[in-house]
Amino acid sequence: MSTASKERQARLCNIVKNLFPKVMQQIFKECVSPRGLQGKYKQKFITIDFTTNEISLMERLPNIDDFTIELCYKILRYENVFSEPSCKWGNIPHDTEVAIGDDVQRILNATNDVISRKSEEISELYYEEFQKRTQDVLKRVDNYLCQDTSIQLYQTLQSSDIDITDMLQQLALMQQVNVIQTVDEDSENIERYSRVSRVIIDTFLNIFRDIIRSNISANKLYQMCLSHLNSFSSDQQAVLNGANSSNSYDSMDITLIYKLLRQLSLISPPTNGWGNKPEKADIKLADDVERIRHYRNHLAHRCNTNIGTDEFDDYFDKFRDIGCRMDLNFFNKTNYERLIKLHKTCSMDKQMQTKYMNALKQLENIKLQFENKPIKFFWGESFNQSLMNLRSILKEESSEEEKRKVRVQIIFQNEEEVETTIDILNSLRDEINKDLSGIEFIVATKGSIVLHVEILAILLETDQLLQSTLSLFLRRILERITTSNTESIDLVLIPVQEFTQWKAPTTMGEPVYLEFDFEAELFKTNDKMEEQFRHISDAIIIHSNGGGKNNNITATVLPICLENTRKAEESFTQAQTPVKYNLPIFVTLRKQLNITKSSNEKLSISSCIKTGNTLVFTDYANNQLIICNSDGTDIHHIPLSYTPYYITEIDSNTVAVSCRYDNTILIINISTRSITSTINTSGYCCGISYNDNNLYVVIDWSIIHVMDLTGKVIRTIPVPSDGIHDITVDRDRLDEIQDLQGVTTDDEGNVYVTNASTNTVIVVSDDGEHHKELLTESNGLNEPFGIYFDKTENILLVCNERDGNAFLFDVIKKLT
């Protein structure tokens, strides 16, 4: 054993023992809040199997200075704070795979490799390649952390002297990192199923409610449904009645909302028409409505909870695409894409997993109904209800009546070679149907393998008839395809719901006023005037929806006011001239700064404050507060376990942060960078403002809770309309902003608001009578979101949402 190889081994041990743990601790601090982790650990919310030494280290939280590589890895993986390596944990990443998870895996691999190698195996070539790979990893880690600490520590270690004998003795005592943990596949399947379920049960349902809410009020919708109530089930009728009473859609589910959107034509139809699966390129609003319905039904009709990793990732990729388009549809006033992303990685304990798993299962309550080996037949409540209704009808019909047919879908679960099998079945359609009686194969489509069949209703009259018909048909199908090599084949049956388009009733509860500009010449004689009225009435009849009878249309022509007549050009000019109010408020740019640490950093800033010489921003994309000096220097982060949206100053060292979708308010000491207390709210918490020892918090965009700093609600304040995002309290007055982004007030009560859709800041006078466009794109605004007025220095702070730019303006108020 050469002296040179021993020295190389000792120097690699120095990297593994003294460098890699520090690098892992830096990654850990960036991704996980040690103080938040301490709270979870004390409350026994962490179910990791720790060793005795690791338990001792966990007891020292929030201090993590002695955390080992393996302990950091365990918690980072458990918390799901970044995507797992492309090669999956425990494998060797490809050179092209350079995400942070890939480099964490490289650190683990390098550590184990050094520990396991003998001295004579550390050749000069191996040593040089190890050093190069290590430097590449450290540079990428520093880039991820927006620092150069790791590479500096590496250079310091490389230049320092070491005791070779002592280092080799320490290496002999080191144990490899246990990277491949025992995986309970059933538990992982259930967790993946639960995460997918959460999107269906919560987020997609809220999207549907937002869509219908943005098109029509619940009261008006109920009036449109009155003549069609018989087409709804008794449960749906009860929900419609409740929605009418509360003028709210909070009790409606996806199935009912889809039926209403479709049959009342509340939105434009999908590209491929209603009821059909959209193509990838179809991105209309109704296309995504169809996608959501498809995913809801596909998952609700599963007879098992087995969702593999690839299927899981594919679901969430498509879910995020839908969320992104929905955010755009609602002018970025929603955060559906961000919320879906959180559902994929957020912490879910067993109780929460069970809750969402059961909620999705109970949508259809799919159960095994009978078995004819090797086939198992499953169906749920919708199919059972259809059977009951059909059998009730059959009892009342005479045998001479035309034979009724029923369309049914039969879904093969977990089938391989889907496209090949579908092509084979469709090509053999006539052969399959030959000599079949009472059941006809129509087409096979994707979505596993879905068989569309028509069955004579009489064959569904009894369970025995139904079972024998299905068994005979499916055996003929199985003779013609190669099925998976399993002991049983699971099939799910669902009814095909028929939709007929309704025509909305044209009840005239109120008169409709139509205003026209006529050339005066047309009123010169009665004949000319009557001719014009005939043209108008013909146009109305042609373009009406056909819901009323033409001979019942009546109209009254109101008197002409000659005092208001003017030339058409003059009228148009006046109508197009905007009203401007010249408020005596002006701004000059004091400082523009950028709060990103690197060009690769992606921020989403939703709120900001200025306290003294310190600026604080909420970054909801990265779950952190960004803090810097007012000149843009000394940028640092406070990582959070929740997603921050709005912020308010309590004192010079303390802020309150609302975490909207976590139903949580964090009280944070920005000097010590620690969370001092946590408040749980009864709903989504949006805008937040502190005044006179109380917090004013917008809950669910529709009500304000006034609470003390312990979270005790003192009173609630109703707001005049939904859609309230931000709030500020000024001299016993609440200023709420609907459908805009941020709001703040100056010392005279003037209100400043940001509008990301127009890239402007508008100021409104204290009395609400005057307003002015204060800042525009020419001032650097690009999707401005957060805004804060420093009343001490008369400085207005404005921040763009995504590009990291923030602006400090001196506000000048001139006397008039």
N, C-alpha and C positions, 0 to 999 in steps of 0.2 A: 504494500500500500504506500504510494508516494506521498511525500510531504505536500506537493503541489495540489494533489487531489483532495487531501484533508483540508487544506486552506480554502479551496473552492467550496467544499461541503460546508465548512464553518461559516463562510460568508453568505451562502444561500440560507443557512439556518438563521443567520442574523436578520435577513429579510423576512423570513416566515415568522419568526418569533417577535420581532420588534417593529416591523413595518406594516405587514398585512393586518394585524389586529387594529392598528391605529386608522388605517384606511377604511376598514369595515366600520369602525366606530363613527368616522366622519359621514359615511353613507347612511348609517343608522340615524344619526342626529338630523340629517337632512330630510329623512323620510318618516321618522317616527318621533313624536314628542315624548322625551323621557318622563316628564312629569305626568303626562296623560297616561303613559304606560304604567307608571307607578299606581295611579288610581285604579286602572283596570286590574292590576295584579292584586292589590289589596282587597278588591271586591270579588276576587276569584273569577273574573271574567275570561281569564286566559287558561286554556285547557292543554297547553303544551306539557309534555312529559319532561320536566327538568331533572338534571342530575343534582346530587347533593351540593356540589360546588356551584352550579348554576343558580340554585335556590339562594345560596349565600350571596351571590352577585346581585340577584333580583331584589334582595332585601335592602341593598344599598342605593336603589333608585331614589332620586333621578341621576345619581352619579353613575356613569357607565365607563369610567376610565379603565377598568379592569375587565370589561366584557371581552370574552374570547371570540375568535372567528366563528366558531360553531354556534355560540349563543346569539351573536348578531344575525347569523344566517337563519337560525330557527325562527326568530321573531320577525325578521323581514319577510320570510316566506309565509308565516302564519298571518301577518297583517295584510298580505296581498298589496303592498304599497307600490309595486311595479310589476310589469309583466314577467312571467317566468322566461328563462332562456329559450331561444328558438329551438334549441336541441333538446329541451326539457331538462329539469333538474337531474343532476347526476351523470350527465353526458359531456362530450367534448364539443364546444361551439366551433362552428366553421369560421375561418378567418374573416369572412364577409359579415358575420353576425357580431355587431359591436354595440348593442344596447347595454344599459347598465346591468340588467339581469345576466347578460352573457358574460360581462366582465366580473361580476360577483362569482359566477361559476368558474371562471378562469382562476380567480384567487383561491377558491377551494381546491381546484385541481392541482395548482402549483404547490400549495401547502402539502397536500397528501403525497405528491410526487417526491418532494424533497425528503419528507419523513420516511418514505418507504425505500428510497434508493441507498445502496451501499456506496461507500466512499469511492471505490474503484470505478463505479458507474458514472461518476461526475467527471466526464471528459472536458477538455477545454472548449470543444465545440458546443457541448450541451450547456456549459456554463455561460458562454457568450449568447447563445440563443435564448436562454432563460432570462438573462439580463435585458435583452432587447424586448422580449415579450412583456416583461414586467414594466419597462418604461412606457411601452405603448398603452398598456392597461392604465397606468397611473395618469398619463396625459388625458385619456378619455374620462377617467373618474374626476380629475380636476375640472375638465370642461363641463361635466355634468353638475359639479358642485359650484361652478363659477369661482374657482380659486386656483392657486398653484401650490397648496400645502403639501400634497402627496409627493409630488416630484421633488420638492425641496427637502422633505424628510428623507427621501431615497438618496439624494445626493449627499446629505449629511452622514447617513449610515455608510455609504460607500467610501467616504474619505476618512472615516474614524478607524482607530485601531481596535482589534478584538483579541480576546484570549481564546486561541483556537481550541485548546484542550477543554476549557470550561464550556465553550459553545457546543462542542461535540458531545459532552456529557449531558447538556440540556436537551440536545436533539434526541439522544437515546431515550429520554424519558417522555418525549412528546408522543401523543396518540393522533392518529389520523382523524380528520373531520368526518363525522357520520353524515354523508350527503344524502344518500338514498334512504329515506325514511320508509318504514312499513306503511303501505297505503291500503286503506280499507276501500276497495273499489265501490262497494255498495254505498258507503258514506259519501264518497266523492260524487257518485251519480246523483244521490239525493240532494247534495248541496247544489250541483249544477242545475238540476230540475227546479229547485227552490228559487234560484236566482233568476232563471228564465220566467218562472211563475210570477215573480214580483213585478217584472216589467208588464206582463199581461194584466195582472190584477190591479196594479196601482197606476203605472205611468200611462199605458195605452188607454185605460178607462178615463183618466183625466184628460187625455188628448181628445177623445170622443166627446166628452162633456164640454170642453172648450170650443170644439168645432160647432156643435149645435147651439151653444150659448151665444156664440158670435154671430149667428145667423138669425135667431128668432128668440123672443122671450118665451118662457114656459107657459105663460097665460095665453099668448096668441097661438102657440102650437096646440094647446088643448082645444081651442075653438076650432082649429082646422081638423082635428081628429074626431069631433063630435059625431059626424055622420058615418064614421068608420069604426066605432068602438067595438062592434061585433067581430071585427077581424083580429082583435087583441084577446089574449088569454085573460082570465079573471085576475091573475096576479099583475099582468101588465096594465089592465084597467085601473087597478088600485094604485099603481105607481103613477099613472097619468093623472089621476085625481089628486094624489099627494103633490105632484109637481105643480098642478094648477093652484092648489091652496098656498103653497110656499113660494110660488114663482121661482122655482129652483130645479136644477137637474141633478142634484146630489144623490138621488135615489135610483137614477136610471143606470142600467147596465149596458154593455156593448151591444148585445143582441137587440135590445129595444131601440137604442139610438140609431143603429145601422138601419133598422126597418123604417124609422121615421125619416132619416136622411134620404133614403132611397125612394120610398113611396110618396113622399111629399115633395120630392125634387128640390130639396133645400140646398143642395150643391150640384154643380155640373157633373154629369155622369163620368165614370172612368173611361180611359182610352179604349179598353176592350169591352166596355159595357158592364153593367152590374152583374155580379155573381161569377165573373170570370177572373182568373188569376192574372194580374198585370205582368207585362214583360218587364225586363230589367230597365229598359229605357223609358218606361212610363212613369212620370213623376208628378202628375197632377194631384191635387188634394184628394180627389176621390180614389185615385190609384192607391194611395197610402191607406185610405179607409178600407179598401178591399184587402190590402196586405195585412192590416191589423186583424181584420175579421178572419182571414185565412190562418194566421198564426194562432189566434185564439182557439179556433176550432180544431186545428191540427193538434195542438198540445192538449186541449181538453178531451180529445177523443183517443188519446194514447191509453193503452191498457197496462203500461208499465212506466217506471220513472227513470229508465236507463238513458241518460244523455251523455255520450262520450265527449272527450275534449274537443275534437275537431267539429262536431255538430254544435257544441256549446259556443265555440268561437265564431262559427258561421252565423248562428242566431244573433249574437251580439253585434257582429259587423253590420248585419242587415237592420237590426233594431236601431243602432246609432244613426244609420243613414236616414231612417224614418224620422228620428228625433231631430236631426239637423234640418230636414226639410220642414218639419212642423215649426221649429223655431223661426225659420225664415217666413213661413206663412203667417205667423203671429208677430212679425216685425221685430224679432229678437226680444220680445217681452217675456218669453218663456225660456226655460233652460232644460228642455227635455233631453237634448243630446248629452249634456253634462250629467244629468240625473241617471240616464241609462248607463253611462260609463261607470258611475258610482255603484250601481246595482251589481255590476260584474265583479267588483273587487272589494266592496265594503265588508266589514265584519258582520257575520251572520251566526248567531249562536243556534244551538239545536232547537230551541223553542221557536225562534223566528223561522228557521227552515221548515219545521213542521207546520207552522201557521200557513205559509204560502203554498207549500206542497198540497196541503189539504184543501186550501181555498180553490186551487186550480182543479183538483180532482173533483170537487163537489159541483163544479159548473155543469158537468154532465153525469157524474157518478157512474162511470163505466164499470160494468161488472160482467163476470163470466156467466153467460145465460145457459149454454148447453155445449156439449162436446161430442163430436163424432170423429174419433181418432183417424188421422192425426190433427184434425182441425178443431180449434177452440173458437167459439163464437162469443163475441163481447158486444154489448150495446148498453146505452145509458138511458137517462130519463127522457130525453127528447124522442128517442125511438119508441120507448114504452108509451109515451103520451100519444104519439102518432098512431100506434097500434090500437090503443083504447078508443081514440076518436074514430078511426076507420071502422073498427068492429061495431061501434055504436051506429054508424051510418049504414053498414051492411044489413043490420037487423031491420032497418026501416025500409030498405029498398026491395022492390020486387025482383024476382029472378029473371023476368023478361027484359028488365032495363039493360041498356048498353053496358057491356062489361067494363068496369072501371080498372085503370092501371095506376100503379104507384111507382114512382122513381126512387130507387135506393142506391146508396153508395156503399161499396164493400172495400174496406181498406186493409191491405196486407201490412202487418207490422214487421219492421226490421228485415225487410227483404233486400237481397243483394241483386246486382245487375238489373237495376230498375228499368233503364231505358231499353235494354235488349228485350226484357220480358214484355214491356208494353208494346213494342213493335211486333213481337210474335203474336200476342193476343189480338191486336187490332187487325193484323193480316189474316187471322183465322176466325174472324167474327162470324161469317156465314157458317163455317164448319161447326163452331161451338153451338150456334143456335139451331142447327139441324136436329129435328125431332124433339126439341125441347117444347114442353107444353106449359104455358102460363108464365114463363119467365124468359126474358129476352136480354141478351148482352148487348149493350149499346156502344160503349167505348171504354178504353183504359187510359188513364191519365196519370201524370206524375203527382208526387206528394205521398211518398212511399209508392205503392201501386194501388191506384183507386179504380175499382170496377164500377161503372155506372150501369145499372140494370133496371129494367121495368118488369114488375111482377103484377100479375092479375090480383086484384084486391081480394078476390074470393079465396086465394091461396094463403092469405094472411089471417083468415078467419079464426083459426085455432093454432095453438102452439105446435101441435103435431104436424099439421099441414105446412106451416112455415119452416119447421126444422127439416122435414123431408125434402121440400123444394130447394132449400138452400144447400143441403148436403149433396143432392144430386148434381146441382149446377156447379158447385165448387170442385167436386171430384172430376168433372169434365174439364174444368180449368186446369187443375193440377196435372192432369195427364199430358198437357201441352206445354208446360213450362218446367224449368229446372228450379226447384225451390232450395232454400238454404238447408244444409245438412243438420237439421235439428229434429228432436223427437216430436215436436208439435208445431203447428202453424197457427199463429194468433191472427184473427180477423175481427175487425170492428165494423159494425153496421150503423149507418146514420141515415136519417130521412133527408130527402131533398125538399127544402121548403120552396113553395111556389110564391112568387111575388107578382102582384098586379099593381100597375101604377094608378094612384088615386088622382082625381082632379079635385083640387081644393075648392070648397064651396065659396060662392061669391056673395055672401051675405053682406048687404050694404048697411052696416050699423051707423056709418057716418058718410056724409057727402064727400065726393072727390072733386077737388077744385083743379081745373085745367086752365092754364093761362096761355094765351096766344098773342102774338103781335101781328095785327092785320094792317095792310095798307088801307088808308082811309077811303080810297077809291072804291073798295069792295063793299062799303056800306052805303054807296050812293043810292042804290035802289033795293027794294025788298027781294026782287028776283036774284040779284047778285049775292045778296047776303044769304038767302036760303040755299043757293048753290054751294057756297062755301061751307055751310053747316052740314050739307049732305056729304061733302068730301070728308069732313072731319068724322062724321058718324060712321061712314064706310070704313075709314082707316081704323077706328076704334074696334069695330066688329071683327075686321080681318086679323088684327093683332091681339085680340083678347084671348084668354085661355079657354074659351068655350064653355065656361061654367054657368053662364046665365042665359036667359032667353032674350033674343034680340028684340022681340016686340015689347019687352018690359023695360027697355032702357028709357029713362026720362032725363031731361036736362033743363036747367034754368040758366038763361043768359042774364048776367048781372049788368046794371047800368054802367055806361062808359063815363069815366071821369076825365073830362077834357083838360082839366088843370094839370094832369100828369102826363099828357102826350108831349112827345119830343121826337126829334129826328132819330132814326135807328142808330146812326153812327154815334150820336151824342150819348144815347142810352148805353151802347156797348162799351164806350170808353169809360163812362162812369162806373159801370159794373165791374170792369177789369182793374180799376185803380185801387190798390190796397190802401187801407186806412193806416196812417203812421202817427205815432205819438212821440214827440221828441222829448223824452225824459232827459233831464240835465245830468246824466250819468255817463262817464267815459272811462276807458281803461287804457293803460300803457303797460307793455310787457316788461316785467322786471327780470324774469328768469325762465328759460325753458330748459328742462332736464329730462333725461331718459333713465328710467329705473331698472332697465334690464342689465344683467351682469354679463351677458354674452349675446351674440347674434342668434344663437340657437334657442335661446330661452323664449318660451311662449307664455305670455301673461294674459290674464283676463281680470282687469281691474274694474270693480263695481262701485267702490266708495272710497273716500279719502277724508282726512282731517289734517289740520295744521295746529300743533300745540307748541307755542313758543317757537323755537328754531327747528322743531322736529316735524317731519311729514310722515304720515302713516297711511298705507294703502291696503285694501283687502284684495287678495288675488285668489279668486275662486277656482281657477284652473289648476292651481298647485297647492291648494289648502294651506295658505300661509298669509301672514302679514308681512309687508315690505316696509322697512323703516329706513329713513335717510335724513340727512341734514337738508335744510332748505336750499342749499347750494348744490344739492345732488351728490354730495360726498358721503362716505361711510355707509354704504348700502348694506343692510343685513336683513335676515329673515327670522321670523318666528314661525316654525312649522306647527300646524294644528292637526288634530285628529278629526275635525269637522270642516265643512266647507263654508268659508266666511263670505258674506255678501255686503252688509251695511255696518257702519261703524259710527260711534258717537263718543265724544270726549266726556269723561267723568271728572278728572282733574289732570294736572300736567303730567302725571305718571300712569294714569289708569284710563282704559277705554273699555267700552262695551261693544261686542261684536255679535250681530245676529247671523246665525247659520240656518238659512231658510229651510232647506229640506230635512235638516236634522232636528227641527223643532227645538233648537238649543240657542241660548245666549251665553257667550263666554265673557267673563270679566277678566281682563288681562292687564298685568303690570308690564308696561313696555320698557321700563328701566331694567327690571330683573328678567324680562322675557319669560314670564311665568303666568300660568292661569291661576288666578286666586279663587275663583268660584265659577260654578256652572248653574244656569237656570234652565229648566225644562218648560217649554210652552205648550199650550193646548192645541196648537196648529202650526202651519208654516209661518215663520216669523220673518217679516220683510224689513221695511224701513224702521229705524230706531233713533230716538232722540232723548237726551237727558236734560232735565230741567227741575230745579228745586227739589233735589234728592229723589226724584222719581224717574223711571224709564217710561217712555211712551213708545209702544211697539205695535206695528201693523201686523195683525194676525189674519192669515188666509186672504190677504188683499182686500178685506171687507169690513174689518172692525179694529178698533184701537184698544189695547189693554194698557192701563196705567198701573204700574207695579213698582214696589220698592226694590232695593238692590238685593234682597233675598229671593225675589221672584213672587212675592205675595201680591196678588192682583187686588188693587184698591178699588178700581171702578173700570167700566168699559164705556167706550164712546163710539156710537154708531157713525158711519161715514155715509155721505149722500149717494155713493155709487160704488160698484165693485171696481177692481183693477187698480187699487191704490198700491204703489210700489214704495215710495219714499215719503218721509215725514220730517218736519222740523218744528220745534216749539219756539215761539217768539212772543214774549210779553203776554203770557196767558192766552196766546192765540195759536191754533194749529194750522199749519200749512201742509196740505196733502197734494200729492201729484198723481194724477191718473194718466196712465198710458205714456208717461214720459219717464226719464231715468232718475236724475238726482235733483234735490232741492235744498236751498239754503237761504238765509235771510241776512240782511245787513243790520246795522244798529238803528236804522230808521224804519225798519219793517218792510223794505222793498224785497221782493222775492226773486231769486235767481234760479233758473231751471235749465237742465241740459236736455237736448233732444238729439239722440243718436241718429235718427232717421234723416234729419235735415242738416246734421253737423253744425248745430247752432247752440248758443246760450242766449236765453231770453230773460230780460228783467221786467218784472211787473211791479207797478207802483203799490205803495202800502194800501191805498184805497181800492185797488183793482181796476181803476178807471183808465190807466195808461200802461202801455208796454213798449218795449224796444228790443230789437235784435242787437244784442251787445257784442257777440263774438260769432265768427263764421269760419268756414274752411280757410279763408285767407289768413286767419290767425293761427293756423296749424291744427284746427280741430278735425278729428277723424274718428267718428263714433264716440263722441264725448259721453262720459257716464258719471263719474264722481265729481262732486263740486262742494266747496266749503269756503265760507266767508270768515276771515279772521277779523273780528270786530275791533281788536286792539290796534292792529296796524293798518286796517282798511286794505287788506290784501285778499284777492279772490284766487283760490286754488282750483284748477280744473284738470282732470286727467282723462285721456283717451282710454278706451276699454282694452284694446289689443296691442297697440304698437309700443307701449311703455312710455309714451311721451306725457309729461305733465307740465303745466304752465302756472306761473305766479304772476298775477296782474295787479298793479296798483290801481285802485278805484278812486276816481276823481268825481266829486259831486259839485257842480257849479250852481250857484244861486241864480234864480230866475227873477 
